[in-house]
Amino acid sequence: MAAQERVWSGVTALDPREVSCETAAGLVLAADVVANENVPPFANTAVDGFAVRA
């Protein structure tokens, strides 16, 4: 059994729950967060770029 399979076999998913932003530190999102509008309202990646954490 591969190491990743061994880890996942011992993990049980919890039911999602709603929490306030103030108490959400250290938690993981259960679903994507989608904004109602683009901010800024135009493509600005040439100036701002993207941050990637590997």
LINVEN-V71395 format. One record per residue. N is the residue number from 1. RES is the residue in one letter. OMEGA is omega in whole degrees, 0 to 359 (999 if undefined). D_LAST is the distance of its C-alpha to the last C-alpha in Angstrom with 1 decimal. Layout:
BEGIN
n->(N	N)
res->(RES	RES)
omega->(OMEGA	OMEGA)
d_last->(D_LAST	D_LAST)
END
This chain:
BEGIN
n->(1	2	3	4	5	6	7	8	9	10	11	12	13	14	15	16	17	18	19	20	21	22	23	24	25	26	27	28	29	30	31	32	33	34	35	36	37	38	39	40	41	42	43	44	45	46	47	48	49	50	51	52	53	54)
res->(M	A	A	Q	E	R	V	W	S	G	V	T	A	L	D	P	R	E	V	S	C	E	T	A	A	G	L	V	L	A	A	D	V	V	A	N	E	N	V	P	P	F	A	N	T	A	V	D	G	F	A	V	R	A)
omega->(180	183	181	178	179	179	183	180	179	183	175	180	177	176	178	177	179	176	178	178	182	182	185	182	178	179	181	179	176	181	178	173	183	179	178	179	179	177	358	185	179	179	185	185	179	180	186	182	180	174	180	176	183	999)
d_last->(25.7	22.1	20.0	18.0	21.4	22.8	20.3	20.6	24.4	24.6	22.8	25.0	23.8	25.4	27.2	25.6	27.3	27.6	26.9	27.3	24.5	25.8	25.3	22.0	19.8	17.8	18.6	16.7	18.0	20.4	20.6	19.2	20.4	22.4	24.3	27.9	27.7	25.4	24.8	25.6	27.9	27.0	24.1	22.9	19.5	21.3	21.8	18.9	16.0	12.7	9.8	6.3	3.8	0.0)
END
